[in-house]
Amino acid sequence: MDEALALAKAAEAHGEVPVGALVVDALGTIIGRGRNLRENNHDPTAHAEVLAIRDACSAIESWRLEKCTLIVTLEPCPMCLAAAHQARVSKIIFAAHDPKGGALSLGYHLHADERTNHRFVIEQVEHPECGSILTEFFRKKRLLAKAIKSSSE
């Protein structure tokens, strides 16, 4: 998770929401990395998880990430959960809950739906810095917006 957090910090340094993701193979080798790039790429799909999945698939020259784990600093949104499902990951590990945008928090359980052709494990781990970096990022954004509003009045 520390490596994913480093990617989140790199995202923040470039003005992005600080989320980082990794894909590791069955041996624990990192085969894909991603950090949020929505703002810089002008792409609503450029979430850390999607970019890590793309990177991993390119590295192994296959769209199937069977026996691979997606590690992410923030609970995946519904789009990212679906991307992990389509990539056939075996497991997702995340640190911080996202009550307003996280797939699990919103009630999407695609990973365990018996109507689908693929199921996988999702696990939350404790890593307080993954949540605190997001809290601080959005606190600064609100303060900046308030300062801009005050100066324009």
PyRosetta script that sets phi, psi and omega in degrees:
from pyrosetta import init, pose_from_sequence

init()
pose = pose_from_sequence("MDEALALAKAAEAHGEVPVGALVVDALGTIIGRGRNLRENNHDPTAHAEVLAIRDACSAIESWRLEKCTLIVTLEPCPMCLAAAHQARVSKIIFAAHDPKGGALSLGYHLHADERTNHRFVIEQVEHPECGSILTEFFRKKRLLAKAIKSSSE")
pose.set_psi(1, -28.3)
pose.set_omega(1, 179.5)
pose.set_phi(2, -61.9)
pose.set_psi(2, -38.0)
pose.set_omega(2, 178.0)
pose.set_phi(3, -66.2)
pose.set_psi(3, -40.7)
pose.set_omega(3, 177.1)
pose.set_phi(4, -64.7)
pose.set_psi(4, -38.4)
pose.set_omega(4, 177.4)
pose.set_phi(5, -63.9)
pose.set_psi(5, -38.3)
pose.set_omega(5, 176.8)
pose.set_phi(6, -61.7)
pose.set_psi(6, -38.4)
pose.set_omega(6, 176.5)
pose.set_phi(7, -66.9)
pose.set_psi(7, -37.5)
pose.set_omega(7, 176.7)
pose.set_phi(8, -62.4)
pose.set_psi(8, -42.2)
pose.set_omega(8, 178.5)
pose.set_phi(9, -64.7)
pose.set_psi(9, -36.2)
pose.set_omega(9, 176.7)
pose.set_phi(10, -66.0)
pose.set_psi(10, -38.8)
pose.set_omega(10, 176.5)
pose.set_phi(11, -60.9)
pose.set_psi(11, -47.4)
pose.set_omega(11, -179.7)
pose.set_phi(12, -60.2)
pose.set_psi(12, -39.7)
pose.set_omega(12, -179.8)
pose.set_phi(13, -62.1)
pose.set_psi(13, -20.8)
pose.set_omega(13, 179.0)
pose.set_phi(14, -105.7)
pose.set_psi(14, 19.1)
pose.set_omega(14, 175.2)
pose.set_phi(15, 80.9)
pose.set_psi(15, 13.4)
pose.set_omega(15, -179.1)
pose.set_phi(16, -98.7)
pose.set_psi(16, 157.7)
pose.set_omega(16, 171.2)
pose.set_phi(17, -59.8)
pose.set_psi(17, 128.5)
pose.set_omega(17, -172.6)
pose.set_phi(18, -75.7)
pose.set_psi(18, 87.5)
pose.set_omega(18, 175.4)
pose.set_phi(19, -130.6)
pose.set_psi(19, 134.2)
pose.set_omega(19, 177.4)
pose.set_phi(20, -129.4)
pose.set_psi(20, 152.2)
pose.set_omega(20, -178.4)
pose.set_phi(21, -145.0)
pose.set_psi(21, 150.8)
pose.set_omega(21, 176.7)
pose.set_phi(22, -133.0)
pose.set_psi(22, 152.4)
pose.set_omega(22, 166.5)
pose.set_phi(23, -118.2)
pose.set_psi(23, 127.2)
pose.set_omega(23, 177.2)
pose.set_phi(24, -117.4)
pose.set_psi(24, 145.2)
pose.set_omega(24, 178.9)
pose.set_phi(25, -82.6)
pose.set_psi(25, -174.9)
pose.set_omega(25, -176.5)
pose.set_phi(26, -62.8)
pose.set_psi(26, -22.3)
pose.set_omega(26, 179.0)
pose.set_phi(27, -91.3)
pose.set_psi(27, -2.8)
pose.set_omega(27, -179.4)
pose.set_phi(28, 87.8)
pose.set_psi(28, 9.6)
pose.set_omega(28, 178.0)
pose.set_phi(29, -80.7)
pose.set_psi(29, 132.8)
pose.set_omega(29, 177.7)
pose.set_phi(30, -72.4)
pose.set_psi(30, 121.8)
pose.set_omega(30, 179.5)
pose.set_phi(31, -116.3)
pose.set_psi(31, -6.8)
pose.set_omega(31, 178.4)
pose.set_phi(32, -153.5)
pose.set_psi(32, 142.2)
pose.set_omega(32, 178.4)
pose.set_phi(33, -132.7)
pose.set_psi(33, 147.7)
pose.set_omega(33, 176.0)
pose.set_phi(34, -156.8)
pose.set_psi(34, 150.4)
pose.set_omega(34, 173.1)
pose.set_phi(35, -140.7)
pose.set_psi(35, 153.5)
pose.set_omega(35, -178.8)
pose.set_phi(36, -53.7)
pose.set_psi(36, 134.7)
pose.set_omega(36, 177.6)
pose.set_phi(37, -138.7)
pose.set_psi(37, 22.2)
pose.set_omega(37, -177.0)
pose.set_phi(38, -58.7)
pose.set_psi(38, -46.6)
pose.set_omega(38, -177.7)
pose.set_phi(39, -68.3)
pose.set_psi(39, -48.4)
pose.set_omega(39, -176.4)
pose.set_phi(40, -68.8)
pose.set_psi(40, -35.9)
pose.set_omega(40, -178.8)
pose.set_phi(41, -92.5)
pose.set_psi(41, -6.1)
pose.set_omega(41, -175.7)
pose.set_phi(42, 52.7)
pose.set_psi(42, 47.4)
pose.set_omega(42, -172.6)
pose.set_phi(43, -138.3)
pose.set_psi(43, 112.3)
pose.set_omega(43, -178.5)
pose.set_phi(44, -66.3)
pose.set_psi(44, -15.7)
pose.set_omega(44, 179.0)
pose.set_phi(45, -93.6)
pose.set_psi(45, 0.4)
pose.set_omega(45, -175.8)
pose.set_phi(46, -82.9)
pose.set_psi(46, 53.3)
pose.set_omega(46, 173.9)
pose.set_phi(47, -80.3)
pose.set_psi(47, 155.3)
pose.set_omega(47, -178.2)
pose.set_phi(48, -54.8)
pose.set_psi(48, -43.1)
pose.set_omega(48, -177.3)
pose.set_phi(49, -64.8)
pose.set_psi(49, -44.9)
pose.set_omega(49, -179.4)
pose.set_phi(50, -62.3)
pose.set_psi(50, -43.1)
pose.set_omega(50, -179.6)
pose.set_phi(51, -67.9)
pose.set_psi(51, -36.6)
pose.set_omega(51, 176.7)
pose.set_phi(52, -66.4)
pose.set_psi(52, -40.7)
pose.set_omega(52, 178.0)
pose.set_phi(53, -63.8)
pose.set_psi(53, -45.3)
pose.set_omega(53, 178.2)
pose.set_phi(54, -59.9)
pose.set_psi(54, -43.5)
pose.set_omega(54, -179.8)
pose.set_phi(55, -62.6)
pose.set_psi(55, -43.9)
pose.set_omega(55, -179.9)
pose.set_phi(56, -65.6)
pose.set_psi(56, -43.7)
pose.set_omega(56, 179.6)
pose.set_phi(57, -62.2)
pose.set_psi(57, -38.8)
pose.set_omega(57, 176.6)
pose.set_phi(58, -64.6)
pose.set_psi(58, -41.3)
pose.set_omega(58, -178.1)
pose.set_phi(59, -64.2)
pose.set_psi(59, -38.3)
pose.set_omega(59, -177.8)
pose.set_phi(60, -99.4)
pose.set_psi(60, -0.7)
pose.set_omega(60, 179.3)
pose.set_phi(61, 55.7)
pose.set_psi(61, 46.7)
pose.set_omega(61, 177.3)
pose.set_phi(62, -157.9)
pose.set_psi(62, 147.9)
pose.set_omega(62, 175.7)
pose.set_phi(63, -83.8)
pose.set_psi(63, -9.8)
pose.set_omega(63, -178.2)
pose.set_phi(64, -92.8)
pose.set_psi(64, 118.7)
pose.set_omega(64, 178.6)
pose.set_phi(65, -106.8)
pose.set_psi(65, 43.4)
pose.set_omega(65, 178.1)
pose.set_phi(66, -60.9)
pose.set_psi(66, 142.4)
pose.set_omega(66, -178.3)
pose.set_phi(67, 66.5)
pose.set_psi(67, 19.1)
pose.set_omega(67, 177.3)
pose.set_phi(68, -111.7)
pose.set_psi(68, 154.9)
pose.set_omega(68, 179.2)
pose.set_phi(69, -119.0)
pose.set_psi(69, 134.0)
pose.set_omega(69, 173.8)
pose.set_phi(70, -96.6)
pose.set_psi(70, 122.4)
pose.set_omega(70, 179.9)
pose.set_phi(71, -113.1)
pose.set_psi(71, 125.7)
pose.set_omega(71, -174.4)
pose.set_phi(72, -141.1)
pose.set_psi(72, 145.8)
pose.set_omega(72, -176.5)
pose.set_phi(73, -73.8)
pose.set_psi(73, -21.8)
pose.set_omega(73, -177.2)
pose.set_phi(74, -130.4)
pose.set_psi(74, 144.8)
pose.set_omega(74, 176.3)
pose.set_phi(75, -50.2)
pose.set_psi(75, 128.0)
pose.set_omega(75, -178.8)
pose.set_phi(76, -63.1)
pose.set_psi(76, 144.7)
pose.set_omega(76, 174.6)
pose.set_phi(77, -76.3)
pose.set_psi(77, 172.3)
pose.set_omega(77, 178.7)
pose.set_phi(78, -56.8)
pose.set_psi(78, -39.0)
pose.set_omega(78, 179.1)
pose.set_phi(79, -62.3)
pose.set_psi(79, -44.1)
pose.set_omega(79, -177.8)
pose.set_phi(80, -70.9)
pose.set_psi(80, -35.2)
pose.set_omega(80, 175.0)
pose.set_phi(81, -62.7)
pose.set_psi(81, -42.5)
pose.set_omega(81, 178.2)
pose.set_phi(82, -65.7)
pose.set_psi(82, -38.7)
pose.set_omega(82, 177.8)
pose.set_phi(83, -63.3)
pose.set_psi(83, -42.0)
pose.set_omega(83, 177.7)
pose.set_phi(84, -63.4)
pose.set_psi(84, -39.8)
pose.set_omega(84, 177.1)
pose.set_phi(85, -61.0)
pose.set_psi(85, -48.5)
pose.set_omega(85, -179.2)
pose.set_phi(86, -64.1)
pose.set_psi(86, -32.0)
pose.set_omega(86, 179.7)
pose.set_phi(87, -80.9)
pose.set_psi(87, -7.8)
pose.set_omega(87, 178.0)
pose.set_phi(88, 66.4)
pose.set_psi(88, 36.1)
pose.set_omega(88, 175.8)
pose.set_phi(89, -62.1)
pose.set_psi(89, 156.6)
pose.set_omega(89, 178.8)
pose.set_phi(90, -91.2)
pose.set_psi(90, -25.2)
pose.set_omega(90, -174.4)
pose.set_phi(91, -158.6)
pose.set_psi(91, 148.3)
pose.set_omega(91, 168.9)
pose.set_phi(92, -121.7)
pose.set_psi(92, 132.9)
pose.set_omega(92, 173.1)
pose.set_phi(93, -119.2)
pose.set_psi(93, 127.6)
pose.set_omega(93, 178.3)
pose.set_phi(94, -132.8)
pose.set_psi(94, 161.2)
pose.set_omega(94, -177.2)
pose.set_phi(95, -104.4)
pose.set_psi(95, -60.6)
pose.set_omega(95, -172.6)
pose.set_phi(96, -97.3)
pose.set_psi(96, 136.4)
pose.set_omega(96, 173.9)
pose.set_phi(97, -73.8)
pose.set_psi(97, 151.3)
pose.set_omega(97, 175.5)
pose.set_phi(98, -125.8)
pose.set_psi(98, 86.8)
pose.set_omega(98, -174.2)
pose.set_phi(99, -63.2)
pose.set_psi(99, -22.6)
pose.set_omega(99, -178.5)
pose.set_phi(100, -97.4)
pose.set_psi(100, -15.6)
pose.set_omega(100, -176.1)
pose.set_phi(101, -141.5)
pose.set_psi(101, -7.3)
pose.set_omega(101, -178.3)
pose.set_phi(102, -74.9)
pose.set_psi(102, 137.8)
pose.set_omega(102, -177.4)
pose.set_phi(103, -57.4)
pose.set_psi(103, -47.2)
pose.set_omega(103, -178.8)
pose.set_phi(104, -66.7)
pose.set_psi(104, -43.9)
pose.set_omega(104, 179.6)
pose.set_phi(105, -60.6)
pose.set_psi(105, -31.3)
pose.set_omega(105, 179.6)
pose.set_phi(106, -87.8)
pose.set_psi(106, -2.9)
pose.set_omega(106, 176.0)
pose.set_phi(107, 95.8)
pose.set_psi(107, 10.7)
pose.set_omega(107, 177.2)
pose.set_phi(108, -88.1)
pose.set_psi(108, 122.8)
pose.set_omega(108, -177.3)
pose.set_phi(109, -126.6)
pose.set_psi(109, 46.8)
pose.set_omega(109, -179.8)
pose.set_phi(110, -54.8)
pose.set_psi(110, -33.9)
pose.set_omega(110, -177.7)
pose.set_phi(111, -64.5)
pose.set_psi(111, -21.0)
pose.set_omega(111, -176.0)
pose.set_phi(112, -121.2)
pose.set_psi(112, 7.7)
pose.set_omega(112, -176.7)
pose.set_phi(113, -75.4)
pose.set_psi(113, 117.1)
pose.set_omega(113, -177.1)
pose.set_phi(114, -70.0)
pose.set_psi(114, -9.6)
pose.set_omega(114, 177.1)
pose.set_phi(115, -79.2)
pose.set_psi(115, -13.4)
pose.set_omega(115, -177.7)
pose.set_phi(116, -94.7)
pose.set_psi(116, 167.5)
pose.set_omega(116, -177.3)
pose.set_phi(117, -89.9)
pose.set_psi(117, 2.2)
pose.set_omega(117, -179.0)
pose.set_phi(118, -149.3)
pose.set_psi(118, 134.2)
pose.set_omega(118, 176.0)
pose.set_phi(119, -128.3)
pose.set_psi(119, 151.7)
pose.set_omega(119, -180.0)
pose.set_phi(120, -151.4)
pose.set_psi(120, 169.3)
pose.set_omega(120, -175.9)
pose.set_phi(121, -92.2)
pose.set_psi(121, 142.4)
pose.set_omega(121, 171.4)
pose.set_phi(122, -125.1)
pose.set_psi(122, 133.3)
pose.set_omega(122, -177.1)
pose.set_phi(123, -135.3)
pose.set_psi(123, 136.7)
pose.set_omega(123, 173.0)
pose.set_phi(124, -99.0)
pose.set_psi(124, 138.9)
pose.set_omega(124, 176.1)
pose.set_phi(125, -119.9)
pose.set_psi(125, 155.6)
pose.set_omega(125, 177.7)
pose.set_phi(126, -81.9)
pose.set_psi(126, 123.8)
pose.set_omega(126, 173.0)
pose.set_phi(127, -158.6)
pose.set_psi(127, 82.1)
pose.set_omega(127, -171.8)
pose.set_phi(128, -52.7)
pose.set_psi(128, -31.1)
pose.set_omega(128, -177.8)
pose.set_phi(129, -65.3)
pose.set_psi(129, -27.5)
pose.set_omega(129, 178.8)
pose.set_phi(130, -65.3)
pose.set_psi(130, -34.1)
pose.set_omega(130, 175.9)
pose.set_phi(131, -80.9)
pose.set_psi(131, -40.1)
pose.set_omega(131, -176.5)
pose.set_phi(132, -67.7)
pose.set_psi(132, -33.1)
pose.set_omega(132, 178.3)
pose.set_phi(133, -64.8)
pose.set_psi(133, -36.6)
pose.set_omega(133, 177.6)
pose.set_phi(134, -70.7)
pose.set_psi(134, -44.2)
pose.set_omega(134, 178.8)
pose.set_phi(135, -58.2)
pose.set_psi(135, -46.1)
pose.set_omega(135, -179.3)
pose.set_phi(136, -67.3)
pose.set_psi(136, -39.3)
pose.set_omega(136, 178.4)
pose.set_phi(137, -58.7)
pose.set_psi(137, -48.3)
pose.set_omega(137, -178.2)
pose.set_phi(138, -73.9)
pose.set_psi(138, -29.6)
pose.set_omega(138, 174.6)
pose.set_phi(139, -62.0)
pose.set_psi(139, -45.5)
pose.set_omega(139, 178.7)
pose.set_phi(140, -63.2)
pose.set_psi(140, -39.6)
pose.set_omega(140, 178.7)
pose.set_phi(141, -61.6)
pose.set_psi(141, -43.7)
pose.set_omega(141, 179.4)
pose.set_phi(142, -65.1)
pose.set_psi(142, -41.8)
pose.set_omega(142, 178.7)
pose.set_phi(143, -63.6)
pose.set_psi(143, -41.0)
pose.set_omega(143, 178.2)
pose.set_phi(144, -64.3)
pose.set_psi(144, -44.6)
pose.set_omega(144, 179.0)
pose.set_phi(145, -62.2)
pose.set_psi(145, -39.3)
pose.set_omega(145, 179.0)
pose.set_phi(146, -65.7)
pose.set_psi(146, -41.6)
pose.set_omega(146, 179.9)
pose.set_phi(147, -65.4)
pose.set_psi(147, -40.7)
pose.set_omega(147, 179.0)
pose.set_phi(148, -64.8)
pose.set_psi(148, -43.3)
pose.set_omega(148, 178.7)
pose.set_phi(149, -62.2)
pose.set_psi(149, -44.1)
pose.set_omega(149, -179.8)
pose.set_phi(150, -63.3)
pose.set_psi(150, -39.2)
pose.set_omega(150, -177.6)
pose.set_phi(151, -73.0)
pose.set_psi(151, -22.8)
pose.set_omega(151, -179.4)
pose.set_phi(152, -88.5)
pose.set_psi(152, -6.6)
pose.set_omega(152, -178.6)
pose.set_phi(153, -87.9)
pose.dump_pdb("model.pdb")
